[in-house]
Amino acid sequence: MTLRVRILAYDGVEALDFAGPFEVFTTASRVRQRMNPGTPAPFEVASVALARSGQPVQARAGLRLLADHDLAANPDADLLIVPGGVVDAPLASFETRRWIAECAAGAQLVASVCTGVFLLAKSGVVTNETVTTHWEDIADLREQFPALDVREGERWIDSGRVVSSAGISAGIDMSLYLVERLAGRALAERTARQMDYAWNSGSSNPSA
Protein backbone atom coordinates (compact mmCIF):
# COMPACT_ATOMS: atom_id res chain seq x y z
CA MET A 1 0.00 0.00 0.00
CA THR A 2 1.34 3.43 -0.97
CA LEU A 3 0.78 6.12 1.67
CA ARG A 4 0.06 9.68 0.55
CA VAL A 5 2.38 12.18 2.23
CA ARG A 6 1.33 15.83 1.90
CA ILE A 7 3.63 18.65 3.02
CA LEU A 8 2.26 22.17 3.46
CA ALA A 9 4.16 25.13 1.96
CA TYR A 10 3.52 28.82 2.53
CA ASP A 11 5.32 32.15 2.21
CA GLY A 12 7.85 32.25 5.04
CA VAL A 13 8.20 28.48 5.42
CA GLU A 14 11.63 27.38 6.63
CA ALA A 15 13.19 25.75 3.57
CA LEU A 16 14.72 22.78 5.41
CA ASP A 17 11.62 22.24 7.55
CA PHE A 18 9.89 21.57 4.23
CA ALA A 19 12.72 19.98 2.24
CA GLY A 20 14.03 17.71 5.01
CA PRO A 21 10.86 15.60 5.29
CA PHE A 22 10.41 15.76 1.50
CA GLU A 23 13.89 14.26 1.04
CA VAL A 24 13.37 11.58 3.67
CA PHE A 25 10.12 10.21 2.26
CA THR A 26 11.12 10.38 -1.40
CA THR A 27 14.46 8.73 -0.59
CA ALA A 28 12.70 6.04 1.43
CA SER A 29 10.53 5.18 -1.56
CA ARG A 30 13.54 5.01 -3.86
CA VAL A 31 15.48 2.83 -1.40
CA ARG A 32 12.55 0.44 -0.83
CA GLN A 33 12.11 -0.09 -4.57
CA ARG A 34 15.84 -0.75 -4.86
CA MET A 35 15.60 -3.28 -2.01
CA ASN A 36 12.49 -4.92 -3.45
CA PRO A 37 12.29 -4.35 -7.21
CA GLY A 38 8.79 -4.35 -8.65
CA THR A 39 7.05 -3.53 -5.37
CA PRO A 40 4.93 -0.39 -4.98
CA ALA A 41 6.58 2.68 -3.49
CA PRO A 42 5.73 3.01 0.22
CA PHE A 43 5.17 6.76 -0.06
CA GLU A 44 3.78 9.16 -2.66
CA VAL A 45 4.94 12.65 -1.72
CA ALA A 46 3.43 15.96 -2.83
CA SER A 47 3.44 19.56 -1.64
CA VAL A 48 0.38 21.72 -1.03
CA ALA A 49 0.68 25.51 -1.07
CA LEU A 50 -1.03 28.48 0.43
CA ALA A 51 -0.82 30.22 -2.95
CA ARG A 52 -2.82 30.61 -6.11
CA SER A 53 -2.51 27.71 -8.53
CA GLY A 54 0.71 27.96 -10.51
CA GLN A 55 2.18 30.67 -8.29
CA PRO A 56 5.39 29.97 -6.33
CA VAL A 57 5.79 30.13 -2.57
CA GLN A 58 8.78 32.06 -1.23
CA ALA A 59 10.52 30.33 1.64
CA ARG A 60 11.97 32.25 4.56
CA ALA A 61 15.44 32.61 3.03
CA GLY A 62 14.09 33.53 -0.41
CA LEU A 63 14.00 30.11 -2.07
CA ARG A 64 10.99 29.87 -4.39
CA LEU A 65 8.95 26.67 -4.40
CA LEU A 66 6.31 25.61 -6.91
CA ALA A 67 3.93 23.25 -5.13
CA ASP A 68 2.14 20.28 -6.65
CA HIS A 69 -1.28 21.40 -5.39
CA ASP A 70 -2.97 24.49 -4.02
CA LEU A 71 -5.36 24.34 -1.08
CA ALA A 72 -8.40 24.42 -3.36
CA ALA A 73 -7.35 21.10 -4.89
CA ASN A 74 -7.83 19.59 -1.41
CA PRO A 75 -5.63 16.51 -1.95
CA ASP A 76 -6.19 13.61 0.44
CA ALA A 77 -3.41 12.68 2.86
CA ASP A 78 -2.50 9.63 4.88
CA LEU A 79 0.29 11.66 6.51
CA LEU A 80 0.07 15.45 6.73
CA ILE A 81 3.29 17.31 7.56
CA VAL A 82 3.16 20.98 8.60
CA PRO A 83 6.62 22.62 8.55
CA GLY A 84 7.61 25.66 10.56
CA GLY A 85 8.92 29.05 9.64
CA VAL A 86 7.36 32.50 9.91
CA VAL A 87 3.80 31.35 10.55
CA ASP A 88 2.03 34.71 11.02
CA ALA A 89 0.34 34.68 7.60
CA PRO A 90 -0.96 31.10 7.67
CA LEU A 91 -2.06 31.54 11.30
CA ALA A 92 -4.16 34.51 10.20
CA SER A 93 -5.60 32.67 7.19
CA PHE A 94 -8.98 31.06 7.89
CA GLU A 95 -8.69 29.15 4.60
CA THR A 96 -5.37 27.61 5.66
CA ARG A 97 -6.56 26.72 9.16
CA ARG A 98 -9.71 25.12 7.77
CA TRP A 99 -7.71 23.12 5.23
CA ILE A 100 -5.30 21.88 7.89
CA ALA A 101 -8.19 20.81 10.12
CA GLU A 102 -10.05 19.03 7.30
CA CYS A 103 -6.94 17.35 5.89
CA ALA A 104 -5.82 16.25 9.35
CA ALA A 105 -9.26 14.79 10.10
CA GLY A 106 -8.90 12.39 7.18
CA ALA A 107 -5.24 11.49 7.77
CA GLN A 108 -3.83 8.56 9.69
CA LEU A 109 -1.02 10.71 11.08
CA VAL A 110 -0.21 14.40 11.40
CA ALA A 111 3.29 15.74 12.00
CA SER A 112 4.79 19.18 12.60
CA VAL A 113 8.28 20.58 12.38
CA CYS A 114 9.32 23.50 14.59
CA THR A 115 6.64 26.26 14.65
CA GLY A 116 4.34 24.17 12.48
CA VAL A 117 2.80 23.00 15.75
CA PHE A 118 1.35 26.50 16.23
CA LEU A 119 -0.66 25.93 13.04
CA LEU A 120 -1.87 22.56 14.32
CA ALA A 121 -2.93 24.13 17.60
CA LYS A 122 -4.64 27.13 16.00
CA SER A 123 -6.48 24.77 13.64
CA GLY A 124 -7.71 22.63 16.54
CA VAL A 125 -5.74 19.57 15.47
CA VAL A 126 -3.90 19.49 18.80
CA THR A 127 -5.70 20.66 21.93
CA ASN A 128 -4.21 18.99 25.01
CA GLU A 129 -1.57 16.64 23.58
CA THR A 130 2.09 16.45 24.54
CA VAL A 131 4.09 18.35 21.91
CA THR A 132 7.37 20.11 21.30
CA THR A 133 8.78 22.84 19.07
CA HIS A 134 12.00 24.79 18.51
CA TRP A 135 13.62 25.77 21.81
CA GLU A 136 13.22 29.46 20.98
CA ASP A 137 9.43 29.11 20.71
CA ILE A 138 8.68 26.93 23.75
CA ALA A 139 7.58 29.84 25.97
CA ASP A 140 5.31 31.33 23.29
CA LEU A 141 3.66 27.97 22.62
CA ARG A 142 2.97 27.49 26.33
CA GLU A 143 1.57 31.00 26.64
CA GLN A 144 -0.65 30.87 23.56
CA PHE A 145 -1.93 27.32 24.07
CA PRO A 146 -1.83 26.61 27.82
CA ALA A 147 -3.80 23.36 27.54
CA LEU A 148 -0.95 21.73 25.61
CA ASP A 149 1.72 19.77 27.48
CA VAL A 150 4.75 21.46 25.90
CA ARG A 151 8.02 19.60 26.44
CA GLU A 152 11.46 21.19 26.12
CA GLY A 153 14.65 19.39 25.14
CA GLU A 154 13.03 16.67 23.00
CA ARG A 155 13.96 15.97 19.38
CA TRP A 156 10.43 14.83 18.65
CA ILE A 157 7.41 13.56 20.54
CA ASP A 158 5.01 10.85 19.41
CA SER A 159 1.60 11.51 20.96
CA GLY A 160 -0.14 8.82 18.95
CA ARG A 161 -1.84 10.34 15.91
CA VAL A 162 0.22 13.53 16.19
CA VAL A 163 4.01 13.67 16.11
CA SER A 164 5.81 16.99 16.67
CA SER A 165 9.47 17.92 16.44
CA ALA A 166 11.90 20.68 17.30
CA GLY A 167 13.68 22.59 14.52
CA ILE A 168 15.20 21.67 11.13
CA SER A 169 17.45 18.64 11.81
CA ALA A 170 14.99 17.34 14.41
CA GLY A 171 12.39 17.36 11.64
CA ILE A 172 14.62 15.04 9.60
CA ASP A 173 15.07 12.76 12.64
CA MET A 174 11.30 12.73 13.15
CA SER A 175 10.67 11.94 9.49
CA LEU A 176 13.03 8.96 9.66
CA TYR A 177 11.17 7.84 12.77
CA LEU A 178 7.89 8.08 10.83
CA VAL A 179 9.41 5.94 8.07
CA GLU A 180 10.29 3.42 10.79
CA ARG A 181 6.79 3.57 12.27
CA LEU A 182 5.05 3.21 8.90
CA ALA A 183 7.45 1.00 6.93
CA GLY A 184 9.93 -0.58 9.34
CA ARG A 185 13.26 0.07 11.03
CA ALA A 186 15.33 -1.46 8.23
CA LEU A 187 14.01 0.99 5.66
CA ALA A 188 14.53 3.95 8.00
CA GLU A 189 18.15 2.94 8.61
CA ARG A 190 18.82 2.37 4.92
CA THR A 191 17.23 5.74 4.11
CA ALA A 192 19.46 7.55 6.63
CA ARG A 193 22.47 5.74 5.20
CA GLN A 194 21.52 6.71 1.64
CA MET A 195 21.23 10.33 2.76
CA ASP A 196 24.61 10.14 4.57
CA TYR A 197 22.72 11.38 7.62
CA ALA A 198 23.62 10.55 11.22
CA TRP A 199 20.11 9.71 12.46
CA ASN A 200 19.43 10.61 16.09
CA SER A 201 16.77 7.98 16.67
CA GLY A 202 16.03 8.78 20.30
CA SER A 203 12.48 10.00 20.93
CA SER A 204 9.88 10.67 23.56
CA ASN A 205 6.61 8.78 23.67
CA PRO A 206 4.50 10.18 26.51
CA SER A 207 2.07 7.28 26.33
CA ALA A 208 4.79 4.61 26.69
Backbone bond lengths (Angstrom), bond angles and torsions (degrees), N, CA, C in turn:
res aa  C-N    CA-C-N  psi(-1)  N-CA   C-N-CA  omega(-1)  CA-C   N-CA-C  phi
1 M - - - 1.461 - - 1.534 109.69 -
2 T 1.309 116.40 130.64 1.465 121.57 178.39 1.524 109.28 -93.34
3 L 1.322 116.79 124.76 1.460 122.12 -179.68 1.526 109.95 -92.24
4 R 1.317 115.77 137.46 1.463 121.68 -178.51 1.522 109.81 -89.64
5 V 1.329 115.80 114.39 1.464 122.27 178.59 1.525 107.58 -101.95
6 R 1.323 116.68 124.68 1.458 121.81 179.27 1.523 108.76 -120.40
7 I 1.335 116.01 128.73 1.467 121.53 -176.91 1.525 108.15 -118.12
8 L 1.317 116.58 123.41 1.458 121.97 -178.55 1.529 110.69 -75.56
9 A 1.336 116.20 139.57 1.468 122.36 173.68 1.522 108.59 -127.56
10 Y 1.321 115.56 147.86 1.468 120.39 -179.28 1.519 107.83 -158.77
11 D 1.324 117.17 159.11 1.459 120.40 176.44 1.528 109.20 -58.31
12 G 1.326 115.97 126.52 1.460 120.57 -178.43 1.510 113.80 97.03
13 V 1.342 118.29 -2.24 1.458 119.81 178.16 1.526 109.67 -62.48
14 E 1.314 116.95 142.62 1.462 121.97 175.30 1.523 107.99 -72.51
15 A 1.327 117.08 122.21 1.466 120.62 -170.49 1.525 112.37 -55.90
16 L 1.330 118.32 -44.45 1.458 119.92 -177.79 1.524 112.97 -78.13
17 D 1.323 118.16 -23.22 1.471 119.91 171.96 1.519 109.91 -61.84
18 F 1.330 115.49 -35.08 1.466 121.78 177.88 1.530 110.54 -82.36
19 A 1.327 116.52 -51.89 1.458 120.99 -170.89 1.523 112.97 -73.62
20 G 1.337 118.25 -29.24 1.457 120.30 179.11 1.520 112.19 -59.70
21 P 1.346 118.61 -57.55 1.467 119.73 175.96 1.529 112.89 -59.71
22 F 1.341 117.52 -38.44 1.463 120.39 178.63 1.531 110.12 -57.59
23 E 1.330 116.48 -45.06 1.459 121.17 -179.42 1.520 111.32 -66.11
24 V 1.323 117.12 -41.53 1.465 120.26 -178.40 1.529 111.01 -60.99
25 F 1.326 117.08 -50.64 1.465 119.10 -173.92 1.525 112.71 -73.60
26 T 1.320 118.08 -34.71 1.468 118.85 176.60 1.531 110.52 -71.00
27 T 1.326 116.97 -37.38 1.466 119.99 176.90 1.518 110.58 -66.52
28 A 1.326 117.38 -40.56 1.465 120.86 178.80 1.529 110.92 -59.03
29 S 1.318 116.99 -41.37 1.465 119.79 178.64 1.519 110.96 -64.81
30 R 1.325 116.59 -42.37 1.462 120.54 -179.74 1.533 110.68 -64.67
31 V 1.340 116.21 -41.85 1.461 120.78 -179.27 1.529 110.64 -67.06
32 R 1.325 117.78 -43.37 1.467 120.62 179.79 1.524 111.14 -59.94
33 Q 1.331 116.69 -42.57 1.460 119.38 -178.97 1.534 111.37 -70.42
34 R 1.315 116.32 -26.31 1.465 119.69 173.73 1.528 110.23 -72.91
35 M 1.335 116.59 -37.97 1.459 121.57 178.76 1.526 111.52 -70.15
36 N 1.325 115.85 -36.32 1.466 121.44 -176.11 1.520 109.83 -133.13
37 P 1.326 117.31 78.59 1.468 119.98 -176.15 1.528 111.65 -56.70
38 G 1.328 114.75 140.03 1.455 120.55 177.31 1.509 114.95 88.41
39 T 1.350 117.27 -7.97 1.461 119.57 178.82 1.525 109.84 -87.87
40 P 1.335 117.09 154.59 1.472 119.09 178.37 1.521 111.62 -63.90
41 A 1.321 115.97 150.43 1.464 120.31 174.78 1.526 109.24 -65.11
42 P 1.335 117.96 139.59 1.468 118.96 179.81 1.522 113.64 -70.89
43 F 1.339 116.33 -25.04 1.464 120.16 -176.07 1.525 110.53 -134.63
44 E 1.314 115.56 141.45 1.465 122.98 170.77 1.521 105.91 -119.13
45 V 1.325 116.33 114.37 1.465 122.06 -168.17 1.521 110.30 -107.80
46 A 1.330 116.06 134.11 1.465 121.12 176.86 1.517 109.13 -147.71
47 S 1.327 115.47 153.54 1.463 121.67 177.95 1.522 110.02 -102.96
48 V 1.326 114.48 149.63 1.468 122.01 179.62 1.516 107.24 -128.55
49 A 1.334 117.37 129.36 1.465 120.06 -170.92 1.512 113.10 -114.71
50 L 1.328 113.61 144.97 1.457 121.70 164.58 1.533 106.36 -83.22
51 A 1.314 115.58 78.84 1.470 121.91 -178.17 1.515 107.61 -165.15
52 R 1.299 116.39 159.65 1.454 119.65 174.05 1.517 110.20 -67.18
53 S 1.322 116.70 148.53 1.457 121.57 -178.39 1.529 110.67 -52.86
54 G 1.328 115.52 129.63 1.453 120.87 178.33 1.511 115.04 84.27
55 Q 1.333 117.19 -3.99 1.461 120.51 179.60 1.528 110.12 -98.92
56 P 1.340 118.20 139.01 1.464 119.76 -178.18 1.528 112.14 -76.32
57 V 1.315 114.12 157.42 1.462 123.56 170.54 1.520 107.18 -99.63
58 Q 1.321 116.98 141.00 1.466 120.42 177.59 1.513 109.45 -105.63
59 A 1.324 115.47 114.72 1.453 120.95 -179.99 1.524 110.51 -68.99
60 R 1.311 115.08 170.57 1.467 121.32 -172.48 1.523 112.89 -55.98
61 A 1.328 117.76 -39.02 1.461 121.05 -177.61 1.519 112.86 -91.62
62 G 1.337 117.06 6.07 1.458 120.62 176.00 1.514 115.10 105.24
63 L 1.334 118.00 -11.44 1.462 120.70 177.94 1.525 109.68 -61.82
64 R 1.334 116.57 133.95 1.460 121.30 -179.44 1.520 109.65 -101.07
65 L 1.342 115.17 131.75 1.457 122.36 -176.48 1.524 109.29 -120.63
66 L 1.313 116.72 135.41 1.456 121.25 175.52 1.524 107.30 -108.55
67 A 1.318 116.68 109.05 1.458 121.31 -173.02 1.526 111.74 -76.73
68 D 1.324 114.92 160.75 1.463 121.02 178.33 1.526 111.67 -73.64
69 H 1.336 116.75 -33.64 1.463 121.60 -176.34 1.522 109.40 -137.61
70 D 1.332 116.18 153.93 1.458 119.10 165.74 1.529 108.23 -100.33
71 L 1.329 116.67 173.02 1.458 119.74 -176.16 1.516 112.17 -60.80
72 A 1.335 116.65 -34.40 1.462 120.72 -176.85 1.523 111.58 -63.54
73 A 1.331 117.02 -26.75 1.467 119.94 179.12 1.525 111.32 -68.97
74 N 1.334 116.21 -24.40 1.461 123.12 173.99 1.530 112.94 50.89
75 P 1.335 117.79 54.10 1.469 119.34 -178.40 1.528 111.54 -68.73
76 D 1.324 115.84 141.82 1.455 120.70 178.65 1.521 110.21 -71.99
77 A 1.332 116.25 151.75 1.463 121.68 -179.93 1.516 109.75 -135.70
78 D 1.332 115.23 140.12 1.460 120.83 165.42 1.523 109.66 -90.15
79 L 1.333 115.69 -33.92 1.465 122.73 175.26 1.520 108.26 -131.07
80 L 1.319 116.28 118.83 1.467 122.31 175.84 1.520 108.35 -102.60
81 I 1.334 116.33 128.22 1.464 121.78 177.43 1.521 108.63 -117.17
82 V 1.339 115.86 126.84 1.463 122.30 179.88 1.531 107.96 -114.04
83 P 1.330 117.49 105.54 1.470 120.21 179.83 1.526 111.44 -75.61
84 G 1.329 114.33 167.50 1.452 120.09 176.56 1.509 112.38 -96.77
85 G 1.306 114.26 -170.25 1.454 122.58 -177.02 1.521 108.79 143.54
86 V 1.313 116.65 -149.80 1.461 121.45 173.76 1.517 106.78 -85.62
87 V 1.331 116.47 103.06 1.467 120.72 -167.67 1.533 113.69 -97.26
88 D 1.331 118.42 7.45 1.461 120.06 -175.97 1.528 112.44 -56.43
89 A 1.328 117.43 -47.23 1.464 120.61 -176.67 1.525 112.05 -65.78
90 P 1.333 119.72 -50.41 1.467 117.65 178.27 1.526 113.41 -65.77
91 L 1.340 118.09 -31.55 1.465 119.72 175.39 1.523 111.48 -61.62
92 A 1.327 116.02 -35.74 1.464 121.02 -177.96 1.525 112.59 -82.94
93 S 1.326 117.70 -8.38 1.458 121.69 -174.89 1.526 110.49 -93.37
94 F 1.341 116.04 111.03 1.463 119.98 177.17 1.519 110.75 -60.23
95 E 1.335 116.81 -38.94 1.466 120.90 -179.34 1.520 110.94 -60.05
96 T 1.347 116.30 -43.13 1.459 119.83 -179.58 1.520 111.11 -67.83
97 R 1.328 117.21 -45.10 1.461 120.15 -179.89 1.531 111.05 -62.11
98 R 1.306 116.72 -40.45 1.470 119.87 179.12 1.516 110.17 -65.12
99 W 1.351 116.66 -42.34 1.463 119.06 -179.61 1.521 110.86 -63.80
100 I 1.325 117.12 -43.23 1.466 120.32 178.68 1.523 110.17 -58.94
101 A 1.324 116.70 -46.39 1.460 120.71 -178.63 1.524 111.44 -62.45
102 E 1.337 117.02 -44.36 1.461 120.49 -177.96 1.527 111.29 -70.43
103 C 1.328 117.25 -41.64 1.455 120.30 178.89 1.525 110.61 -65.39
104 A 1.323 116.55 -42.79 1.462 121.05 179.72 1.523 111.37 -62.98
105 A 1.336 117.02 -36.64 1.461 120.74 -178.56 1.524 112.01 -62.10
106 G 1.338 116.46 -30.44 1.455 119.85 -179.40 1.515 114.35 -95.57
107 A 1.333 117.75 -0.94 1.472 121.63 -175.47 1.526 110.98 -93.40
108 Q 1.318 115.45 152.89 1.456 120.25 172.66 1.516 111.17 -72.12
109 L 1.342 115.52 -39.17 1.457 122.17 -176.01 1.519 109.82 -139.17
110 V 1.330 115.22 149.07 1.462 122.45 174.94 1.519 107.23 -129.78
111 A 1.329 116.57 136.08 1.465 120.58 -179.10 1.520 109.82 -133.32
112 S 1.328 115.59 150.12 1.466 120.49 176.09 1.512 109.65 -130.37
113 V 1.327 114.64 149.48 1.459 121.70 172.63 1.522 106.88 -115.37
114 C 1.338 116.30 131.59 1.460 121.47 172.47 1.536 111.05 55.22
115 T 1.335 117.93 -127.76 1.463 121.79 -176.38 1.521 113.11 -75.16
116 G 1.321 118.18 0.73 1.458 119.62 173.06 1.509 112.60 -58.21
117 V 1.343 117.16 -25.18 1.468 120.03 179.26 1.528 111.81 -65.33
118 F 1.344 117.78 -26.98 1.465 119.85 175.20 1.529 109.91 -61.72
119 L 1.327 116.99 -39.18 1.459 120.79 178.66 1.523 110.86 -67.47
120 L 1.324 117.32 -38.39 1.465 119.26 176.68 1.529 111.12 -64.52
121 A 1.323 115.83 -40.64 1.466 119.36 179.94 1.525 111.64 -68.34
122 K 1.315 117.19 -44.80 1.469 121.18 -179.12 1.517 110.91 -65.67
123 S 1.332 117.17 -28.42 1.461 121.40 179.66 1.525 112.33 -85.89
124 G 1.328 117.48 -3.33 1.457 121.15 179.71 1.509 114.47 81.45
125 V 1.329 117.32 10.92 1.466 120.42 179.86 1.522 110.74 -75.14
126 V 1.332 116.96 -38.37 1.458 121.13 170.48 1.525 107.76 -114.97
127 T 1.322 115.56 137.76 1.468 120.34 -177.56 1.527 111.75 -127.32
128 N 1.345 116.08 -46.23 1.471 119.41 -179.47 1.526 111.81 -138.83
129 E 1.336 116.49 17.84 1.460 120.82 -178.73 1.529 112.01 -73.56
130 T 1.324 114.79 167.49 1.459 121.70 171.62 1.521 107.99 -86.08
131 V 1.322 117.14 125.54 1.464 122.14 -174.55 1.524 109.62 -140.98
132 T 1.340 114.71 171.02 1.450 120.34 171.50 1.517 109.31 -142.54
133 T 1.334 115.69 172.76 1.454 122.53 178.36 1.532 107.72 -157.80
134 H 1.313 117.05 -174.70 1.461 121.27 177.30 1.531 109.06 -59.17
135 W 1.331 116.06 142.70 1.465 120.43 -176.33 1.526 112.55 -54.79
136 E 1.317 116.99 -32.44 1.462 121.22 -177.11 1.529 112.48 -70.49
137 D 1.332 116.49 -18.41 1.467 120.81 -173.90 1.521 113.37 -111.51
138 I 1.331 117.12 4.80 1.470 121.08 -178.51 1.529 111.36 -57.82
139 A 1.338 116.77 -49.53 1.468 120.35 -176.14 1.527 111.25 -62.94
140 D 1.335 117.43 -41.77 1.467 120.20 179.64 1.520 111.14 -64.77
141 L 1.331 117.11 -40.16 1.468 119.83 179.88 1.526 110.40 -64.09
142 R 1.325 116.75 -42.26 1.469 119.96 177.88 1.527 111.81 -63.52
143 E 1.329 115.87 -39.69 1.464 119.63 -178.59 1.526 111.86 -69.91
144 Q 1.327 116.80 -43.63 1.457 120.44 -175.46 1.528 113.04 -76.42
145 F 1.337 116.52 -30.08 1.467 120.50 -176.42 1.530 108.90 -133.25
146 P 1.349 116.45 73.28 1.469 120.32 -171.88 1.523 114.24 -65.55
147 A 1.324 118.83 -17.88 1.464 120.01 179.41 1.528 112.37 -76.35
148 L 1.327 117.58 -17.00 1.458 120.66 177.72 1.526 111.17 -74.93
149 D 1.320 116.21 146.13 1.462 121.91 172.66 1.523 106.66 -93.43
150 V 1.325 116.17 94.49 1.464 121.87 -173.08 1.525 109.37 -92.53
151 R 1.331 115.98 118.86 1.457 121.63 -178.10 1.523 110.52 -101.86
152 E 1.310 115.83 139.20 1.466 122.40 177.57 1.512 109.51 -105.83
153 G 1.345 116.47 147.81 1.454 120.52 175.37 1.514 114.82 83.85
154 E 1.324 118.23 13.03 1.465 122.47 177.71 1.522 109.67 -105.55
155 R 1.329 116.85 141.86 1.464 120.70 174.86 1.523 109.81 -70.80
156 W 1.302 115.89 -48.25 1.464 120.75 172.99 1.516 108.38 -154.98
157 I 1.316 115.07 161.89 1.459 121.78 -179.69 1.520 108.95 -132.12
158 D 1.323 115.36 127.37 1.462 122.55 176.14 1.526 107.53 -98.15
159 S 1.334 115.34 110.71 1.467 120.52 178.84 1.519 111.88 -102.92
160 G 1.309 116.54 16.62 1.456 120.60 -179.44 1.515 110.88 109.68
161 R 1.343 116.31 -97.55 1.463 119.33 179.11 1.512 112.32 -85.12
162 V 1.342 116.48 -14.89 1.462 121.36 179.61 1.519 109.46 -119.72
163 V 1.341 115.61 130.61 1.456 121.63 176.74 1.522 107.36 -123.66
164 S 1.333 117.01 127.53 1.466 121.06 -178.52 1.521 109.42 -122.09
165 S 1.335 115.36 153.56 1.464 118.76 -178.93 1.520 110.61 -134.64
166 A 1.321 114.65 165.96 1.462 121.51 170.48 1.531 107.90 -76.61
167 G 1.333 118.12 -154.62 1.455 120.47 -169.17 1.523 115.85 -86.01
168 I 1.306 115.55 156.65 1.461 130.56 171.23 1.530 114.02 32.77
169 S 1.344 119.15 -87.62 1.466 119.73 -174.77 1.523 111.38 -65.46
170 A 1.338 117.02 -30.72 1.463 119.82 175.78 1.528 110.41 -64.51
171 G 1.332 116.93 -31.59 1.458 119.87 176.36 1.518 112.03 -66.13
172 I 1.330 117.52 -33.43 1.463 121.28 175.39 1.530 109.68 -69.83
173 D 1.339 116.87 -43.92 1.466 120.33 176.02 1.525 110.77 -57.86
174 M 1.338 116.34 -45.59 1.466 120.44 179.37 1.521 111.50 -61.86
175 S 1.331 116.63 -41.40 1.460 120.00 -179.06 1.525 111.09 -63.83
176 L 1.328 117.48 -40.46 1.457 120.58 175.36 1.523 110.66 -63.31
177 Y 1.331 116.81 -38.18 1.461 120.00 175.54 1.534 110.64 -62.07
178 L 1.329 117.02 -40.53 1.462 120.09 178.92 1.526 110.98 -65.74
179 V 1.338 117.48 -36.85 1.462 120.08 173.00 1.524 109.41 -59.16
180 E 1.340 116.31 -45.10 1.468 119.81 177.83 1.518 110.74 -59.86
181 R 1.311 116.96 -46.83 1.473 120.76 -177.18 1.529 111.43 -63.66
182 L 1.317 117.05 -38.24 1.463 120.91 -173.95 1.525 113.66 -92.66
183 A 1.345 117.51 -26.64 1.470 119.33 -172.45 1.523 113.61 -137.30
184 G 1.330 118.20 3.72 1.453 119.76 172.83 1.519 114.47 106.43
185 R 1.326 114.01 150.66 1.468 121.96 -177.51 1.528 111.88 -62.79
186 A 1.326 117.17 -39.55 1.460 119.66 -176.65 1.522 110.75 -60.61
187 L 1.321 117.08 -43.19 1.460 119.53 -179.92 1.519 110.91 -66.69
188 A 1.327 117.80 -40.00 1.461 120.58 178.77 1.528 110.70 -60.97
189 E 1.332 116.62 -44.07 1.463 120.00 -179.61 1.523 111.45 -66.71
190 R 1.320 117.05 -41.07 1.467 120.10 178.25 1.525 111.03 -66.37
191 T 1.330 116.84 -34.95 1.464 120.96 178.39 1.528 110.12 -65.75
192 A 1.331 116.94 -46.65 1.465 120.62 177.72 1.527 110.64 -59.84
193 R 1.319 115.98 -41.31 1.463 120.30 178.89 1.530 110.76 -63.44
194 Q 1.338 116.79 -43.98 1.456 120.30 179.33 1.524 111.17 -61.46
195 M 1.321 116.70 -35.35 1.463 121.89 179.52 1.530 112.50 -81.03
196 D 1.350 117.62 -4.13 1.470 121.26 -174.16 1.523 110.28 55.45
197 Y 1.330 115.49 43.10 1.456 121.44 -174.68 1.520 109.53 -115.57
198 A 1.331 116.51 130.38 1.462 121.96 178.30 1.532 108.07 -81.99
199 W 1.312 116.34 93.39 1.464 122.43 -174.48 1.520 110.85 -70.86
200 N 1.335 115.77 121.67 1.464 122.13 171.33 1.523 106.00 -89.58
201 S 1.320 116.63 98.09 1.468 119.92 -170.43 1.520 113.66 -91.56
202 G 1.327 118.41 7.42 1.444 120.58 176.62 1.522 111.00 -74.89
203 S 1.327 116.73 140.80 1.461 120.50 -176.06 1.510 110.69 -144.64
204 S 1.314 115.27 175.62 1.456 121.04 174.05 1.525 108.62 -122.35
205 N 1.307 116.03 127.91 1.451 121.44 174.97 1.516 107.83 -121.88
206 P 1.340 118.15 100.53 1.455 120.47 -173.27 1.507 114.16 -65.32
207 S 1.346 117.11 -17.18 1.455 119.33 -179.79 1.523 112.54 -91.45
208 A 1.356 116.29 -5.88 1.475 119.50 -176.64 1.518 110.48 -73.09
